[in-house]
Amino acid sequence: MQMKSLHASENLEIFGLETSENNEIALVNAGVKAGFPSPAGDFIFDTIDLNRELIKDPDTTFLARVSGSSMQDMRIYDGDLILIDRSIAPSNGKIAVCYIDGEFTLKRLEIIKEAGEIKKILLCPENADFSPIEVSPENDFLIWGILTYAITKY
């Protein structure tokens, strides 16, 4: 999976994906136990293609590198890579990449409706040190895509 930088801002750097390559890597089919270790003879190797496993629609899926700590309570950390799918419909509670007033940000959507009509949209951080952002009609605002995976380096 090759990446080409498409946009860089203070909060996110967005990459396009080249998924035509085979990205098969070894997969331990025995299951990795988090309890007692299993005998080494139980390891059965197979391969999986990360493109097929992680990307539903290559034309609408992008990678981004997160900057900042506003989503740390969702275990999304500074420097993490995230996969974003632009074909997924935004809905209440989803984690979204939003474009607001010239900047990209990653936040949980809180969509408040009355009688089936959207009354308010809040972009909620998952860190008590940050406040929600209330979207107003004056904001230049777009829900750019929905988070599907986060990749954290340990």
Salt bridges, closest charged atoms under 4 A:
ASP49 OD2 - ARG52 NH1 3.44
GLU117 OE2 - LYS119 NZ 3.92
GLU126 OE2 - ARG108 NE 2.46
